[in-house]
Amino acid sequence: MVDALFASSEALLVMRNTIARSPREAAPVSSVDDARASYVFARFRRQWAALTGADIGADKRRVVERRLGPVMRAHDVSDLFELTLLIERNGNEALIEEAIDAMTAGETSFFRDRAPFEAFRARILPELMAARGRERRLRIWCAAVSTGQEAYSLAMMLDEAARELRGWSLEILGTDISGAAIETARKGIYTHFEVQQGLSTTHLLRYFHREEENWRVNEHLRARVAFGRFNLLSSPAELGAFDVILCRNAVTSFAPEAKRGVLERLAGLLAEDGYLFLGDAETVDEAAPCFIPTAHPSVWRRRARPRPRLSLV
């Protein structure tokens, strides 16, 4: 792998030197620049997919350069080619983390696309409460939580059902690949604009308080949610089993193979009667054998594992 890396790096340098030494035979400068840029970006896209799962479109070079420009300047990285080499060699962990933060700023809001939350409140939560009446425990994982609004929305819903859930053990875990997003989620501090996105006045006044110009989630609600960094390409086995997993709009940009791997790993952590929430435009096509559709188009139920047959000798 390392030999191949340096071989491809040297090939690019040879191409540069050949162009400089043979001006008559060289292609026009604009063509050379375009060819080099395409080569570098294709290589960056492969490395980014291996690192995060996201399959960046070939036409997104300008968008990527715009997002990563401040990060590269801050770390004295000359161009996307040098950044790609550092990612391949894992040569600057802080730089890679900041690049991930810059590239994964996802859109989110409280009670986003309200219908899935209504399905959770009206049907899924009562079903799970009935099924878990003996152990009285629920575990929920928001697997791409961004800055935390989704997890806090669920925490508010569970708090509103506090009377019915008295004596229950309730766990909400929120994870994201972006360290900066997780830090924001842990603090629970949001701008006035952010709390206007999806929050009712009742929720705002009951679960938030003013902190200078912003709003902060009240401590008792923050204490109900745990946040941590997690890459969906990693094995989640150490996280344990969950009754509900939300992975909404997180794998939309993944290549089919990577998406199937993520969905199969999520299925492996769901309880036999557990539920998976995806984004409205997402499906489980790549991992269809693992899930059963429900009445809500973005909610899927874990398909029961086949029980081994006993053979009589």
Contacts in CASP RR format, 6 or more apart in sequence:
PFRMAT RR
TARGET T0000
AUTHOR 0000-0000-0000
METHOD contacts of the structure
MODEL  1
MVDALFASSEALLVMRNTIARSPREAAPVSSVDDARASYVFARFRRQWAA
LTGADIGADKRRVVERRLGPVMRAHDVSDLFELTLLIERNGNEALIEEAI
DAMTAGETSFFRDRAPFEAFRARILPELMAARGRERRLRIWCAAVSTGQE
AYSLAMMLDEAARELRGWSLEILGTDISGAAIETARKGIYTHFEVQQGLS
TTHLLRYFHREEENWRVNEHLRARVAFGRFNLLSSPAELGAFDVILCRNA
VTSFAPEAKRGVLERLAGLLAEDGYLFLGDAETVDEAAPCFIPTAHPSVW
RRRARPRPRLSLV
5 85 0 8 1.000
5 88 0 8 1.000
5 89 0 8 1.000
8 43 0 8 1.000
9 85 0 8 1.000
12 36 0 8 1.000
12 39 0 8 1.000
12 40 0 8 1.000
12 81 0 8 1.000
15 36 0 8 1.000
16 36 0 8 1.000
18 26 0 8 1.000
19 26 0 8 1.000
19 27 0 8 1.000
19 32 0 8 1.000
26 32 0 8 1.000
27 35 0 8 1.000
37 61 0 8 1.000
40 79 0 8 1.000
40 80 0 8 1.000
40 81 0 8 1.000
40 84 0 8 1.000
41 58 0 8 1.000
41 61 0 8 1.000
41 64 0 8 1.000
41 80 0 8 1.000
42 58 0 8 1.000
43 81 0 8 1.000
43 84 0 8 1.000
44 56 0 8 1.000
44 64 0 8 1.000
44 80 0 8 1.000
44 83 0 8 1.000
44 84 0 8 1.000
44 87 0 8 1.000
45 55 0 8 1.000
45 56 0 8 1.000
45 57 0 8 1.000
45 58 0 8 1.000
47 84 0 8 1.000
47 87 0 8 1.000
47 88 0 8 1.000
48 54 0 8 1.000
48 56 0 8 1.000
48 87 0 8 1.000
48 103 0 8 1.000
49 55 0 8 1.000
49 56 0 8 1.000
49 255 0 8 1.000
49 258 0 8 1.000
51 87 0 8 1.000
51 96 0 8 1.000
51 100 0 8 1.000
51 233 0 8 1.000
52 100 0 8 1.000
52 103 0 8 1.000
52 104 0 8 1.000
52 177 0 8 1.000
52 231 0 8 1.000
52 233 0 8 1.000
53 232 0 8 1.000
53 233 0 8 1.000
53 253 0 8 1.000
53 254 0 8 1.000
53 255 0 8 1.000
53 258 0 8 1.000
54 103 0 8 1.000
54 104 0 8 1.000
54 253 0 8 1.000
54 254 0 8 1.000
55 253 0 8 1.000
55 254 0 8 1.000
55 255 0 8 1.000
55 258 0 8 1.000
56 64 0 8 1.000
56 253 0 8 1.000
64 80 0 8 1.000
64 103 0 8 1.000
65 80 0 8 1.000
67 102 0 8 1.000
67 103 0 8 1.000
68 80 0 8 1.000
68 83 0 8 1.000
68 99 0 8 1.000
68 102 0 8 1.000
68 103 0 8 1.000
70 102 0 8 1.000
71 77 0 8 1.000
71 95 0 8 1.000
71 98 0 8 1.000
71 99 0 8 1.000
71 102 0 8 1.000
72 78 0 8 1.000
72 79 0 8 1.000
72 80 0 8 1.000
72 82 0 8 1.000
72 83 0 8 1.000
74 98 0 8 1.000
75 92 0 8 1.000
75 94 0 8 1.000
75 95 0 8 1.000
75 98 0 8 1.000
77 83 0 8 1.000
77 86 0 8 1.000
77 95 0 8 1.000
83 95 0 8 1.000
83 99 0 8 1.000
86 92 0 8 1.000
86 95 0 8 1.000
86 96 0 8 1.000
87 96 0 8 1.000
87 99 0 8 1.000
90 96 0 8 1.000
97 179 0 8 1.000
100 177 0 8 1.000
100 178 0 8 1.000
100 179 0 8 1.000
101 178 0 8 1.000
101 179 0 8 1.000
101 180 0 8 1.000
101 181 0 8 1.000
104 176 0 8 1.000
104 177 0 8 1.000
104 178 0 8 1.000
104 181 0 8 1.000
105 178 0 8 1.000
105 181 0 8 1.000
106 146 0 8 1.000
106 181 0 8 1.000
107 249 0 8 1.000
108 145 0 8 1.000
108 146 0 8 1.000
108 147 0 8 1.000
108 148 0 8 1.000
108 149 0 8 1.000
108 150 0 8 1.000
109 149 0 8 1.000
109 194 0 8 1.000
109 197 0 8 1.000
109 198 0 8 1.000
110 149 0 8 1.000
110 152 0 8 1.000
110 153 0 8 1.000
110 194 0 8 1.000
110 195 0 8 1.000
110 197 0 8 1.000
110 198 0 8 1.000
110 199 0 8 1.000
110 203 0 8 1.000
111 117 0 8 1.000
111 153 0 8 1.000
111 198 0 8 1.000
111 199 0 8 1.000
112 149 0 8 1.000
112 150 0 8 1.000
112 153 0 8 1.000
112 197 0 8 1.000
112 198 0 8 1.000
112 248 0 8 1.000
113 248 0 8 1.000
113 279 0 8 1.000
113 280 0 8 1.000
113 298 0 8 1.000
114 198 0 8 1.000
115 296 0 8 1.000
115 298 0 8 1.000
116 248 0 8 1.000
116 277 0 8 1.000
116 279 0 8 1.000
116 296 0 8 1.000
116 298 0 8 1.000
116 299 0 8 1.000
117 153 0 8 1.000
117 154 0 8 1.000
117 157 0 8 1.000
119 295 0 8 1.000
119 296 0 8 1.000
119 299 0 8 1.000
120 154 0 8 1.000
120 157 0 8 1.000
120 244 0 8 1.000
120 277 0 8 1.000
121 157 0 8 1.000
123 295 0 8 1.000
124 244 0 8 1.000
124 275 0 8 1.000
124 299 0 8 1.000
125 157 0 8 1.000
125 158 0 8 1.000
125 161 0 8 1.000
127 273 0 8 1.000
128 138 0 8 1.000
128 243 0 8 1.000
128 244 0 8 1.000
128 273 0 8 1.000
128 274 0 8 1.000
129 138 0 8 1.000
129 164 0 8 1.000
129 165 0 8 1.000
131 273 0 8 1.000
132 138 0 8 1.000
132 243 0 8 1.000
136 167 0 8 1.000
136 168 0 8 1.000
136 169 0 8 1.000
137 168 0 8 1.000
137 169 0 8 1.000
137 170 0 8 1.000
137 171 0 8 1.000
138 158 0 8 1.000
138 165 0 8 1.000
138 168 0 8 1.000
138 169 0 8 1.000
138 170 0 8 1.000
138 171 0 8 1.000
138 243 0 8 1.000
138 244 0 8 1.000
139 171 0 8 1.000
139 173 0 8 1.000
139 240 0 8 1.000
139 241 0 8 1.000
139 242 0 8 1.000
139 243 0 8 1.000
139 244 0 8 1.000
140 154 0 8 1.000
140 171 0 8 1.000
140 172 0 8 1.000
140 173 0 8 1.000
140 242 0 8 1.000
140 243 0 8 1.000
140 244 0 8 1.000
140 245 0 8 1.000
140 246 0 8 1.000
141 172 0 8 1.000
141 173 0 8 1.000
141 174 0 8 1.000
141 175 0 8 1.000
141 239 0 8 1.000
141 242 0 8 1.000
141 244 0 8 1.000
141 245 0 8 1.000
141 246 0 8 1.000
141 269 0 8 1.000
142 148 0 8 1.000
142 150 0 8 1.000
142 151 0 8 1.000
142 154 0 8 1.000
142 172 0 8 1.000
142 173 0 8 1.000
142 174 0 8 1.000
142 175 0 8 1.000
142 246 0 8 1.000
143 174 0 8 1.000
143 175 0 8 1.000
143 230 0 8 1.000
143 232 0 8 1.000
143 245 0 8 1.000
143 246 0 8 1.000
143 247 0 8 1.000
143 250 0 8 1.000
143 266 0 8 1.000
144 175 0 8 1.000
144 176 0 8 1.000
144 177 0 8 1.000
144 232 0 8 1.000
144 247 0 8 1.000
144 248 0 8 1.000
144 249 0 8 1.000
144 250 0 8 1.000
145 151 0 8 1.000
145 174 0 8 1.000
145 175 0 8 1.000
145 176 0 8 1.000
145 181 0 8 1.000
145 182 0 8 1.000
145 185 0 8 1.000
145 227 0 8 1.000
146 176 0 8 1.000
146 178 0 8 1.000
146 181 0 8 1.000
146 185 0 8 1.000
147 181 0 8 1.000
147 184 0 8 1.000
147 185 0 8 1.000
147 190 0 8 1.000
148 174 0 8 1.000
148 181 0 8 1.000
148 184 0 8 1.000
148 185 0 8 1.000
148 188 0 8 1.000
148 225 0 8 1.000
148 227 0 8 1.000
149 190 0 8 1.000
149 194 0 8 1.000
149 197 0 8 1.000
150 246 0 8 1.000
150 248 0 8 1.000
151 172 0 8 1.000
151 173 0 8 1.000
151 174 0 8 1.000
151 185 0 8 1.000
151 225 0 8 1.000
151 227 0 8 1.000
152 188 0 8 1.000
152 207 0 8 1.000
152 217 0 8 1.000
152 221 0 8 1.000
152 225 0 8 1.000
154 172 0 8 1.000
154 246 0 8 1.000
155 172 0 8 1.000
155 221 0 8 1.000
155 224 0 8 1.000
155 225 0 8 1.000
156 203 0 8 1.000
156 207 0 8 1.000
156 221 0 8 1.000
158 165 0 8 1.000
158 170 0 8 1.000
158 172 0 8 1.000
158 224 0 8 1.000
159 207 0 8 1.000
159 221 0 8 1.000
159 224 0 8 1.000
170 224 0 8 1.000
171 226 0 8 1.000
172 224 0 8 1.000
172 225 0 8 1.000
172 226 0 8 1.000
173 225 0 8 1.000
173 226 0 8 1.000
173 227 0 8 1.000
173 228 0 8 1.000
173 239 0 8 1.000
173 242 0 8 1.000
174 185 0 8 1.000
174 225 0 8 1.000
174 226 0 8 1.000
174 227 0 8 1.000
174 228 0 8 1.000
175 182 0 8 1.000
175 227 0 8 1.000
175 228 0 8 1.000
175 229 0 8 1.000
175 230 0 8 1.000
176 182 0 8 1.000
176 185 0 8 1.000
176 228 0 8 1.000
176 229 0 8 1.000
176 230 0 8 1.000
177 229 0 8 1.000
177 230 0 8 1.000
177 231 0 8 1.000
177 232 0 8 1.000
178 229 0 8 1.000
179 229 0 8 1.000
182 227 0 8 1.000
182 228 0 8 1.000
182 229 0 8 1.000
185 225 0 8 1.000
185 227 0 8 1.000
186 222 0 8 1.000
186 227 0 8 1.000
187 216 0 8 1.000
188 216 0 8 1.000
188 217 0 8 1.000
188 222 0 8 1.000
189 211 0 8 1.000
189 214 0 8 1.000
189 215 0 8 1.000
189 216 0 8 1.000
189 217 0 8 1.000
190 208 0 8 1.000
190 214 0 8 1.000
190 215 0 8 1.000
190 216 0 8 1.000
190 217 0 8 1.000
191 213 0 8 1.000
191 214 0 8 1.000
191 215 0 8 1.000
192 213 0 8 1.000
192 214 0 8 1.000
192 215 0 8 1.000
194 215 0 8 1.000
195 204 0 8 1.000
195 208 0 8 1.000
195 215 0 8 1.000
199 208 0 8 1.000
204 215 0 8 1.000
207 217 0 8 1.000
207 218 0 8 1.000
207 221 0 8 1.000
208 215 0 8 1.000
208 216 0 8 1.000
208 217 0 8 1.000
208 218 0 8 1.000
209 215 0 8 1.000
209 216 0 8 1.000
209 218 0 8 1.000
210 216 0 8 1.000
230 236 0 8 1.000
230 239 0 8 1.000
232 247 0 8 1.000
232 250 0 8 1.000
232 251 0 8 1.000
232 262 0 8 1.000
232 265 0 8 1.000
233 258 0 8 1.000
233 262 0 8 1.000
235 265 0 8 1.000
236 265 0 8 1.000
236 266 0 8 1.000
236 269 0 8 1.000
237 269 0 8 1.000
239 269 0 8 1.000
240 269 0 8 1.000
241 269 0 8 1.000
241 270 0 8 1.000
241 271 0 8 1.000
242 269 0 8 1.000
242 270 0 8 1.000
242 271 0 8 1.000
242 274 0 8 1.000
243 270 0 8 1.000
243 271 0 8 1.000
243 274 0 8 1.000
243 275 0 8 1.000
244 274 0 8 1.000
244 275 0 8 1.000
244 276 0 8 1.000
244 277 0 8 1.000
245 266 0 8 1.000
245 269 0 8 1.000
245 270 0 8 1.000
245 275 0 8 1.000
245 276 0 8 1.000
245 277 0 8 1.000
246 276 0 8 1.000
246 277 0 8 1.000
247 262 0 8 1.000
247 266 0 8 1.000
247 276 0 8 1.000
247 277 0 8 1.000
247 278 0 8 1.000
248 277 0 8 1.000
248 278 0 8 1.000
248 279 0 8 1.000
248 282 0 8 1.000
248 298 0 8 1.000
249 278 0 8 1.000
249 279 0 8 1.000
249 281 0 8 1.000
249 282 0 8 1.000
250 262 0 8 1.000
251 258 0 8 1.000
251 259 0 8 1.000
251 262 0 8 1.000
251 263 0 8 1.000
251 282 0 8 1.000
252 279 0 8 1.000
252 281 0 8 1.000
252 282 0 8 1.000
254 262 0 8 1.000
256 286 0 8 1.000
257 286 0 8 1.000
259 286 0 8 1.000
259 287 0 8 1.000
260 286 0 8 1.000
260 287 0 8 1.000
261 286 0 8 1.000
261 287 0 8 1.000
263 276 0 8 1.000
263 284 0 8 1.000
263 286 0 8 1.000
263 287 0 8 1.000
263 290 0 8 1.000
263 291 0 8 1.000
264 287 0 8 1.000
264 290 0 8 1.000
266 276 0 8 1.000
267 276 0 8 1.000
267 287 0 8 1.000
267 290 0 8 1.000
267 291 0 8 1.000
267 302 0 8 1.000
267 303 0 8 1.000
268 290 0 8 1.000
270 276 0 8 1.000
270 302 0 8 1.000
271 302 0 8 1.000
272 302 0 8 1.000
272 304 0 8 1.000
272 305 0 8 1.000
273 301 0 8 1.000
273 302 0 8 1.000
274 301 0 8 1.000
274 302 0 8 1.000
275 294 0 8 1.000
275 299 0 8 1.000
275 300 0 8 1.000
275 301 0 8 1.000
275 302 0 8 1.000
276 284 0 8 1.000
276 291 0 8 1.000
276 299 0 8 1.000
276 300 0 8 1.000
276 301 0 8 1.000
276 302 0 8 1.000
277 298 0 8 1.000
277 299 0 8 1.000
277 300 0 8 1.000
278 284 0 8 1.000
278 298 0 8 1.000
278 299 0 8 1.000
278 300 0 8 1.000
279 298 0 8 1.000
280 297 0 8 1.000
280 298 0 8 1.000
282 298 0 8 1.000
284 290 0 8 1.000
284 291 0 8 1.000
284 300 0 8 1.000
289 303 0 8 1.000
290 302 0 8 1.000
290 303 0 8 1.000
291 300 0 8 1.000
291 301 0 8 1.000
291 302 0 8 1.000
291 303 0 8 1.000
292 300 0 8 1.000
292 301 0 8 1.000
292 302 0 8 1.000
292 303 0 8 1.000
293 300 0 8 1.000
293 301 0 8 1.000
294 300 0 8 1.000
294 301 0 8 1.000
END
